């Protein structure tokens, strides 16, 4: 997986439980994970993956030390999907906290099965933590910060449950409750945008939107696969869940866009002229 560079503190380090998760807690730290995304998740031979792999089966490129043997050549070897994926820090949480540092190889078959079952659950929860943590940094959303804080605290508590409790958790129901809070944040952030800017869930696959004015647009869950957004103005847009696979963001302005994640940016195409919010980093594979 492609990750931001730099040392990442151990997720078990002590911090004030009243504080929101630190940014490093919500980014993958492969050094403290047992390669869970390389084992627990399935993938199919396609433009994103060179081979088929069943859930629970280790990827053929996974080494004995739980590192990827072709990390620096993933795209060249046909594993573009690996460079797009991010667990939002769920891998190290499950490895080091939920299962106390006991890996799936040494713990036995049942231990491994439970670990693989829990990983996707915690990944969903950590994605919600990403959005909620960002919401607390948005000044325009201050009237909703009380609700955001309560939702964040509850979500963080859920990630600390036992493996058995996590396996039984109704993630969809919790996501729905959190989404109601995030919708309030979006309305506050986009106040005055007008009905014309509501493109929630819109099918914009392959759309020609070069230079489009999408300031404060509601693009929640929009399908923007292979859309041309060259030079588009997306300042202050809500991009939660928008599908940006192969979207051309060359010279686009995403300053102030919110609920945008690193996997979304990694899946898109961009350039040195693409302006991004501080919450994400420019992918190394983008054009210079």
Helices and strands as residue ranges (DSSP letters): G 23-26, G 30-32, G 36-38, G 71-73, H 80-84, H 90-92, I 93-98, H 109-135, G 139-144, H 145-159, H 163-167, H 171-189, G 195-197, H 262-267
